[in-house]
């Protein structure tokens, strides 16, 4: 028998001890008073009742002291039941024997033992009660037992044998019937209790499972009550918004996330998946796609399930930009080829004319302007062709990004554009990428020139390279470190910044925010980084400067060289 069952028996035995004292007082106290009142034949001695009550009290105290120390709990229970049946038999004898009203205590004992020990205990008590009752009746019939201990005499006549046998048989049948019925009831109750326990366990497991699912689901889940106060906040919601449950618990959703739910009734059916921009705890703007469903009343009036769509929106914008640039590049290539040929003829003709004819004054100046603008147009067309079809990246090699940036910074710092600009390079060696060193140098040169123009000779330019964890568009290079590590290069200036409306267009060809710009510098940067399997993002606000973040897959030099060699 397991510990829980033994503990249950001990608990029931404790209840039996209390009931034993109660019944001793009721049946041997109040019952005796009624019998004294109703019958005029009274024995001279009353102390057997008092002795019996004292014995019951002493036994109860002894049982109570032994209950915690006893190891054989079942034997202890059967022992108590047996002693109780013996005490009941004595009580019946001293209160009149065959005429005693206290034979009902046998039935109470059978019911109690069935509840404590089950069907077997009930039948055991019924059998023992029947045997002791038959023995007591038989001995009393022949006056073998000391009659002076009887407190009550209901009749002076000796009962005949048939009456005694009928009484014994009636009690035996009654006791075994009660034992059977009580045992059946107890068995059903035990089975039902086990089912309830199993259901409670299943409900507990289900509740635990639900909590685990809710806490580990990748979507944020938030519940609100009828007053719009937040009542729950799962782990994903914390990761997405930065708020802990204790920070938003019972706070109004209108105050924590003002744009999320703007009116009642909330848009459950109008829009399949509404999207709103909200601020996180650290002040970042994120785009949330969410659904609102109705829950039960009380703490869960509405359930809001949301996901962070910021990265998805950025990827969609990137794809749209790539498609737009691809189409524009193809068109540009065909146009550039058609323009470049006649432009070369014009340039050659002008040069021959300038050599054969002696121009002076304004005519010479005009010829110089034509040649200069022709060269500028030719360079623009060259950039156009480079954008439409970048130079082959077959010259890629495994290079330390710090070396490329350092060389480009050194060249830029000695250029006229860098005059008055403080340059800080926070670089650490060991971040290798697979790239064409010339194209990568061109990328950084274009970014530095743009930064210098934006700062107009006054400001600071900060370049840093660091390691980050992520995946650049799902691509990986040979020897990729852990398959997920990337090199993140950040170029930050303190210039005039870029308006929010222009951020989505700065990588488009011919789009420029300054007068005289060709709009090809950043377009080439974007195309070259893309050809190297990387990404470039921009963060900027008017008057607060601009940050360009380039992400490229990092490679392990030794592993990459070994894989390339094999």
N, C-alpha and C positions, 0 to 999 in steps of 0.2 A: 504494500500500500504506500502510495506516495505521501510526501510531507504535507501537501495541501489537504488530503483526505484526513490524515491524522490530526491536523490542526482543527479541521472542522469537527471531528469527534470530540476533541478537547473542549472546544467552544460549547458544544451541545451538552457535554458533561457538566460544565459550569452552570448552564441553565438548569440542568436536572437537579443540581445541588440546591439551587435557590427554590425551585418548585417543591423539592422534598421538604424543606423547612416550612414552606407555606402550607402544603397539604397536611403536614403534621400538626400545625397550629389550628388549621380550619377543621379538619375532620376529627381530631382528637380533643379539640377544645370546644369549638362551637357545637360540633355534632354531639359530643357528650352532654353538653348543656341541654340540648333538645331532648335527648333520651332521658335525662334526669327529670325533665319537666313532664314528659308524656307517660312515664311508667312509675308506678308507685312502689314496685319491688326494687329496693336498692340495697346493693351489697354494702358491707361495712367498710371496705377498703377502697380508697381512690388513688393510692400512690402508684399502681401499675401504669396508669395513664401518664402521670408525671415522669416516671422513670423512662417510659417509652419516648416521650418528647425530648428528654435530656439525652438519651442514647442517639436519637436522630441528630440533635444539634452537635454532639461530640463527633459523630461519624462525619458529618458535613465539614467540620473544621479539619479533621484528619485528611479527608479527601482533598480539600482545598490545598493543604500543605503538600500533598503528594502529587498533585496534578502537574506541576511544572517539572518535577524531578523524574516522574515515571517514564519509562521507555517503552514498555509493552502496553501500549494504550488500549488495544482491543481487549486484552486480558483484564486490564483495570476496569474497563467498561462493563464487561460481563460479570466481574466480581461485584461491582456496585449494584447491578441489576439483581443479582442473586441475593445479596444482603437485603435489598429493598423488598423482594418477594417474601423473605423470611420475616421481616419486620411487619409487613402487611398481614401475614398469617397470624403473628402474635397479636396484632391489633384487633383482628377479627375475633380471635379466641377470647380476649379479655373484655370485649364489648358484646358478648352474647353467643359466640360460636355460630351455629346454624341460623340463629335468629338475628345476627348482626347486620346492620345496614352497610357496614364498611367493606363488604365483599366487592363493592364497585371499584375499590382501589386496585384490585387485580387488573381490571380492564384499563384503568388509567396507566398502570405499569406496562401493560402490553403495548399500548399506543406509544408511550414514551420510548420504550426499547426499540420499537419498530422505526421510530423517527431517528434514533441515534445509530442503531446497528443494522437497519434494514429489515428485510423479510425474515432472515435467519434469526436475528435478535428477537423479533416478535414471536416467532414460533417457539424459540427457546424459553422465553418468559411465560408463554401460554402453557407449555408443557410443565415447567417447574411450578407454576402457580396451581395447575390442576393436581399435580402430585402432592404438594404440600397441603392444599385444601382438602383433598381426599384423606390424607393422613390425619390432619387435624380433626375432621368430621368423624372419622372412624374412632380415633382415640377418645374424642369427646362423647361419642355414643356409649362407649363402655366405661366412661368415667375414669379413664386411665390418667388423663391430665388433671393436675391439681385444680379443683373447682374453686378453691378459696381465692384464686387470683382473678376470677371473673368479677368485673365491676358491676355488670348488669345481669339480672335474671329476668328474662321475659316470660319464662314459663317454668313451672316446677315439674312438669311432666317430661319424661324421657321420650324423645322422638323415636318412632319406629324405624326399622331398617330400610323400608321402601322409601320413606321420606328422605332419608339420608342419601340413598343411592340416586334418587331423582335429582336432588339438589346438586350432588357432585357431577352428574352427567350434564345437567343443564348448564352449570358453570363451565365445564370443560368445552362443551359445544360452543358456548358463547365466546369463551376466550380464544379458541382456535379460529372462530369466524372473524372476530375482531382482528386477530393477528393476520389472517389472510387478506382481509379488506384493507387494513392499514398498510400491510406490506406492498400490495398492489398500488395503493395511492402513493406511497413513498417512492416506489420504483419509477412510477410515472413522473413524480415531482423531480426525482434525480435526473431522469432523462431530459425533462424539460429544462432543468437548470443547466445541464451540460450543453443543450442546444443554445440556450441563451448566452452561455459563456462563449461558445463557438461563434455565435453571431456577434457578440461584443468584440471578440478577437478579430473576426472578419471586418467588422466596422472600423476597429482600430487600425487594422492593416490598410483598409481602404482609405481611411483618413490620412494615414501616413503616406500612402502612395499618392494621394491627391496633393498633399503638401509638397512631396518630393517633385511631382510633375510640375506643379505651379512654380516652385522655386527654381527648377532647372530648365524650364521651357525658354527658348531664346527670345520670345516676345515678352514685352513688358505687360504686366497685368495690374490694374489698379481698380479697386472697388470704391464706390462712393455711396453715401446714404442719401436719404430723401432731401436733406438740406445742402447737398453738394459737398459734403466733407469727406476727405479721403479716409477710408477705414482699413485698407490693406495695400501693400506695395511689395511686389516680389523682387527677387534678386536682379532679374534682367532690367526691371524698371529702375533700380538703383544704378546699374551700370550705364544705362542709357542717359538718365537725367542727372546723375551725380548726387541725388538726394537719398538719404537713409529714411527708413520707415519712421523712426522716432522724430525726424525733422518735419515730416509732412502729415503725421497722424492727427486726424481730426482738424486739419487745416482745410480751408476752402479751396476747391480746385480752381475757382475763378481767380484766387489770389496767387496760388503757386504757379499755375499754367494759364494765364489770362486768355490767350487766343484759342485754347483747346476747345472749350465748350462755350460758345458765345451766346447761345440762347436756348430756351426751353420751348417746346420739346427738342431734345438734341437730335442731330441728323442721323437717325438710325436707318430710315428707309429712303431718304431723299438721295443720298450719295452712298454708293456701295462701300467706298473706302475713302473717307475725307482725308485731306492732307493739310496740316497746319505747321507753321514755323513757330517753335517755342524756344525759350532760353533755358539752358542747363544751369546747374548750381554755380559753375565757374563763368557764366556769362556767354557761353558759345550759343550761336543760333543753329538749331538742328531742325530738320524736316521730319515730322512724325506722320506716318500713315496709321490710322486707327479705326476701330469699329466700336460702336457702343451697343450693348445689348442690355435688356432688362433682366434684373434679378428679382429675388424675393424682397418683400418689404423689410425694413429694419436697417441693419448695418450694410446690407448689400442691395441697394435699390437699383444701381446700374453698375455694369462691368465694362471697363474700358481696356481693350487689348490693343497695344500699339507697338510699332517697330520704327527703328531709326532708318529713315530712307535717305539720309544725307549722302552717304557714300554711293548709293544707287543712283541718286539724282546727279551726282558728280560724274559717274561713269556714263550715264545717259547723255549728259552734256558733252562729255569727251567723245563719245561715239558720233554724236551729231556733228561736232566740230571736225572729227576725222573724216566723216563722209563729205562734209562741205569742202574741206581742204583737198580731199582727193579729187573731187569733181573739178574744183577750181584749178588744181595742179595740172590735170589732164588738158583742160582748156588752155591754160597758160602755156603749156609745152607746145601745142600746135600753133598758137598765136606767136610765141617767141621765135619759132623757127621761120615763120613767114616774115616776121619783121627783121630778123637778124641779117638775112641775106641782102635785102635792098639797103639796109643800114651800112653793111660792109662796103657795098658798092658806092654809096654816097660818101663814106669816109675816105675811101681810096681816091675817088675822083677829086675831092676837095684837096687832098694832100698833093696830088699831081698838079692841080691848078696852082696851088701856092708855090710849088717849085718852079713851074714854067713861067709864071707871071710875077712881075714885081709889084707887089701891093704895098701901099704905104698909107699911113694915117688911119682914117676910120675903116677903110676897106680891109686893112690888115687886122685890125681889132675884131671886125666882124668875122673874118675867116677863122681867127683864134677861138671866138665864141662857138662857131659851128663845130670845130674840131673837139673842143672841150665838152660840149653838150652831147656830141656823138659818142665820145668815150664814156660819158656818164650813162647815156642810154644803153650802151653796150654792156656796161657793168650791171645795170639793172636787169637787162635781159639774161645775163649770165646767172645772176641770183635767181631769176625766174626759173631758168632751166634747172638750177641746182635744187630749187624748192620742188619743182615738178618731178624731178628724177635725181635724187641725191647721189653724190659720188659713191662709187662702190665701197662697201665696207670690208672688202677682202683683205684690207691692210690692218684689220683688227688685231690687237695684241692684248696680253694681260698687263695692265698698267696700274701703278699706284696713283690713285686720284689726287693725292697730296702733291705729287711731282708735277702733274699737269697744271693744277691750280697755281702752284708756286711760280712756275715759269711764266704763266699768263699774267699773274699779278706783277711780276718783276717788269715785264714789258710794258704793262699798262701804267705802272707807277712812274715810268720815265717818259710817258707820252704827254703832250700838251693838255689833253682832256682831263688828266688826273691832277692838274694844278689846283691847290687849295683844298683837296679832298684827303681826309684821314683814312687810311686803309688799314684794316685789321684782319689778319688771316689766322683763324683758330683751326689748325690742321694737325692731324695725327697720322703718321705713316702706318701702313698695314692694311688699308682699305683698297683692295684690288677689284678692278672691273675689267670686263672685256670690251674694248672700244678702239676706235681709230683716233689716235692721239691728235691728229691735225683737225679733225672735225670737232673733237671735244674742246680743243683750244679755241676754235672758232666760236663755239657755244658760249664759253666763259667770256671771251673778248666782246661779243655782242651784248651780253648782259652787263658787263662793266661799262661799256660805252653808253648804254641806255641809262644806267644809274648815274653816270657823270652828267649827262644832259639833264636828267631830272633834278639833280642837286645844284646845277648851274655854278659849279666851282666852290660851293660851300656845303660841307656836310661830312658824313662818315659812311664808309662802305665796309661792311663786315661780311667775311666769307668763312663758313665753317663746314666741316665734314664730320659726320657721325654715323654710328650704326643704329639701325632701327629694325624692328621685327615686322614683317609683312610679306606681301606677295605682289610683285609688280605685274598686274594684269595676268596673273596665273602663269607667267613665264619663268623659266629657270635656266641658269647657265651651267656649263660643265663645272663640277666642283663646287656648286652652290653650298654655302655654309648652312647646314641644317635644312636646306631647301627653302628657307623662308627669310633669311636675313638680307637686308638691303643696305646700300650706302645712300645716305641722305645728305645732299649738298644744299646749303642755304646761302643765298646771296641777298643781303639786306641793305637797303639804302635809306637815307633820311630825307629823300626828295619830296616833291610836291604831291606824290601819290597819284592814284588812278581812281576816277569816279566809278562807282559801283555799276553804273549802266554800261561802262566800257570794258569791264573785266572779261566779259564773255567774247569780246571781239579782238582783243589785242594780239592773238595769234593768227588772225586772218591776214592774208596777203593784202598789201596796199592800205591797211588800216593803221593810221598813226594819230597820236594825240598831240603832236607838235607840228608846227609849220615847217615845211621843207623836208619832212621825213618821208622815206619811200614806203615804209610799212612792211619791209621785207625782213628786217633783222630778227624780230621775235618769231616770225613765221618760219624762218630757217632754223632757229633754235628749237622750236617745237618739233619740226620735221626730223632734225638730226637726232634729237633725244628719242623720238619715237622709233627711228631706224635702229637704235641701239637697245631697244626693248625696255626703255625707261618711260617715265612720266614727268611732266613738269606742271606745277600748280603755282598759283599766284594769290597772295593775300595783300590787300592794299586798301587804304582809306585816304581820302583827300586830306592833305596836310599832315599825314602821319607816316609817310614813306611807303615803301613797297618791299615785299619779300617774295623771292622766287625760290621754290623748293623743288629740287631735282631728285628723283628716286631712281636708282639703278640697281640691278641685281649684283650682290657682292659674291665674289668667287674666292675659293681657297687656292692660292697660287700653286702649291705643291700638288694638290689633287687635280687641279685643272690641267697642269702641264703633263701629269701622268696619264690622264684620260685622253688628252690631245695626242700624245705620243703613241698611245695604244690604238 
